[in-house]
Amino acid sequence: QVGKKVVGTLTNTSTESIRGPIGVRMTCFDSDGVPFATHSDIAKPDTLPVNGQSSFQIEIFSKPCNSFLLGASGFMH
């Protein structure tokens, strides 16, 4: 987490290439494990060969997000 952004890299670990848009979604949880906000971004580039990488930056518009879960999805060629 960098300031009000979560910055990261996705790696295509599947056996097929992925095409986008590749959506990245983050859910924030409070200290009791209750979700209180979701945020999202589109990874760039939006085409990933096997073992290829793509980056994302999710801006946090809610209160601080100390615990979160990330997921990403795209389409297989």
Secondary structure as UniProt FT lines:
FT   TURN            3..4
FT   STRAND          5..11
FT   STRAND          18..29
FT   TURN            31..32
FT   STRAND          35..42
FT   STRAND          47..48
FT   TURN            50..51
FT   STRAND          53..59
FT   STRAND          67..76
//
